[in-house]
Amino acid sequence: MLNDVLIPLRTQPLPDTPETARSLLRLAATFCTHASLCPLEVSVRRMRHWSAAFSGLGEASVFERVSRENADCLLAVAKESHQISVSARVLPIVLGETMSSLSLAARCHDMTMIAFTDPKAGAALAEVALFGTGRPAMLIPSAIPDGPRPFARVAIAWDGSATASRALRDAMPLIVAADKVVVINAPADKALESGCERGLTDYLARRRINAKFVKVDTEILDIGLALQHSAGVAGADLLVMGAYGHSRLQQFILGGATRGVLTNLQLPVLMSHS
């Protein structure tokens, strides 16, 4: 079981609802002992020439006021009775700028849980939580899992890389607790080196985990969708995989599998970046 999880929540635009916060806390309580509920309170940088989004100071002030009000509603959820220890605080961010407060908070938690109730906003939060924090992120689709054992069946995307190994280690408390574990490899994307499959099988067996290997065909679907589809066919409730990305010419370029998951999340995915 993990010790603590960070749950950032949007307040503007397209805010997360108190019910979303409650659902995430119920989910966290199944594998974690503490959750930090952190609404992202948004401010707008004052500028001489306003963007098309705001005609002036008045509209920006209204935007910020609504963000504060939504943050207060989400903070109130933390005061309710839950099956998990809950703390709450606001994380201030500036609209359109780097969310450094989220990065700093994520570094001091075992994991960040991000709701993809709005896919585009969820993907933006996931990139911040994954790259530059050294911590994993669990991406949750709009249909938030419920029940006492939401991750009883786990799929591991494995290509033998250091990033995949990091994800495996970060997810091990969930993997050990699972009833069924399947390992997914896409040979057309990256074939396993000699001995890699046996090495992982032995590693899991030493933890009394009997895993089945499955090969994925990526010729029809892109790699991100193919991995999620294969996990779903195997009956997995959670997919564990590495997150790939690198900087190029002042732009951050996502790997194909990572981009496919962030743009079309089909099931809960735990991702890590090394």
N, C-alpha and C positions, 0 to 999 in steps of 0.2 A: 504494500500500500504506500502511496505517495504521502508526503507530509503536507504540502500546501500547493494550491493552484491559484493562478491569477485569472480573474474573469473581467476583462475590459468590456465596457458596454457603451454603445453610441448614444449620444444625446441630441445631435444635430448633424446633418439632416437625416431623415429616415431613422428616428431613434428606436432603440430597443425598448421593449415594453417591460413592465414589472413582471408579467407572466413569463416572459423569456428568461428573466433573471432567476425566477423561482425554479423554472425547469432546469436551468444550468446548475443551480445549487443542488437539486435533487440528483442530477447525474453525477456531479462531483462527489457527493456523499457516498457513492457506491465504491469509490476507489481512493479516496483522499480523506484526510482528517481535518483540514482547514482550507477555507477559500477566502480570497481577498476580492471583494466586489468593488470594482473601480469604474464608475462612470467617467467618460472622457468629456470634460467640460470644455467647450469650444469658444475661443475668442477670435476676433477678426482684427488683423493688423490695420491700423489707421493709415491711409495713404492719400496723397494729393489727388490722384486720379483713380476713382473707384472702378472696379471691374464690372462686367455686365451683371454679375450676381447681386451687386448692391449699388443702388443709385446714390447712396450717401450714408452719413453717420446714423441717421434715424433707422434705416433698415438694418444696418449692422447691429445696432443696439437691441433691436427686437430679436434678431437672430440669437444674440448672446443671452438675452433674458429667457428665451424659450429653452435654450440649452441648460441654463441654471435650473429652471423649473423641472425639466426632465431628469436632471441629475439628482435633484432632491427626491423625486418619486422613486428613483432606483435605489438611492441610499436608504430610504425607508424600508425597503425589502429586507435589508440586513438586520433590522431590528425585530423581524418576525421570528417565530420559532422554526428551526431547521434541524435536520438530522446531522448536521456538520457544524463545526465552529466557523463563524463568519465574522470577518472584519470588513470595514468599508471606508474608502476615502476617494476623493475626487483626484483624477489625473488631468491637469490642465494641458491643453494643446492649442496650437494656433492653426486656424484653417489654412490648408494648403501647404503647410510646412512640416518638416521632419518631426515625428512624434517621439521626441527624446524622452519624455516622461514615461511613456509606455515601455521603451527599451530598458530604461533604468529599473523600472518595477519588475519587468520580466526576468532580469538577471538575478533577482533576489527571490525567485519562486522556482519550485521544481518544474513547473510547466505552465503555459498559458493556454486557456481554453477560449476559443473564438467561435461565436455563433455566426453562421452564414445566412442569417435571416434576410440580409441584402447581399447577394453574391459579390458585387463589385466592392462594396465597403468591407466585407469580410476578407476578401483577398488582400486589400490594402493593409488591414490590420495584421494579417498573417505574415506578410512580407516583413513588417517591422518586427514582429515577435520572433521570427525564424532567423533572420540574418543580422548578425551583430550582437546577439544576446547570449549565445552559447547554451541556450535552453530549448527544449522541444515545445511544439505547439500542437494542440489537439483541435482540429477543425471539425465543427459540428454543423451538419446541414440543417435546413429550416425545420425539418421534422426531427425534433430533438428526442433521442432515445429515452425511454422510461422503463421502469421496472427495477427489481432488486439486483439483477445481473445483466446489465446491458451489453457487456463485452465478453460473453461466455465463449465466443468463437473469434479467433484472431488470425488474420492473414499477414504475413511478413513479405514485403517485396525485397528480394535479395539479389544483388549483383556482385557481392564480394568486396565492394568498395569500402573505404574508411567511413564514408557518409552513411552507408547502409548499416555498418557495424555500430555507429553512434546511435542510430535510431533504434536498433535492436537493444542496445544497453539501456537507453532511456525508457523503453517500453517494457523492460523485463518484469517489473511488478505486475503489469497487466497480463503479460504472456504466461507467467507462472500460474496465475489464478484462473486462466482459461481452461475450458473443458476440451477444446479442440484447437489445434494450431496447424496452419497450412503455410508452406513457403512457396512464393511465386517468383518465377524467373522468366524473363523475356529474352531468349537466346538471340533473336534478330536484333534486339537493341544492344545487349551486352551479354555475350556468352560467359559462363562461369569458367574460371581457370581450373586446371587440373587439381583435384583434391578439395576444391572449395565447398562442394555440396557435402562431401563426407565430413569436412571440418565443422560445418554448421550443424549437421546431424548429431555429431558427437558432443558438441557444445551444449545443444539443447537436451540431449539424453542425460548428460551429467546433472541436469536440473529436473530430471524425470519428466521431460516433455517429449512426447512421441509425435514428430512432425512429418507431414506428408508433403512431398515436392510436386509442384504443378508447373508445367511449361505454358507460357502465354504466347499466343499468336498476335503480333502487332501489325500485321500487314493490312488489316481491315480498319481497325480503330487506332487512334493515336495512342501513344504509350500510356498517358495518364488515364484515359478512359478504359484502355485495355486492362490495366492493373485493377482498377475499381470493378470492372465487369467480372473479371476472374475471381476477385475476392467475393463478390456477390453470389456468383455461381457456386462457390465453395461453401456458401452459407455464413460467411464471416460477418461479424457485427462491427469489426474495427480493422482497418488496414494500417500497417506500420511501414513507413518508408522514409528514405533519406530525401532531403530537400537540396536541390542543386541550383547554384546561381553564381555568377561572377560579374565583375565590373569590366566594361569595355567602352572606351571613349566617353567617359563620364556618364554612362548609362549602365543600369544593372540588368543583366540578361539572365532570365530564368531558364533552367534546363527544361527539356521537353516534357518529361513526366511531371515535374513540379508545376509547370505552366498549365498542363492539362487538368491537374487536380484543382488548382486555384480558380480556374475559369469555369469548371464544371464539376463541382463537388457532388458526389453521389451517395456517399456513406461517411461515417466518422473516420477521419484519417489522423493518425499521430505522425508528425513529421519532425525530423531533426536535421540540422545542418552542422557539419564539422568544420 
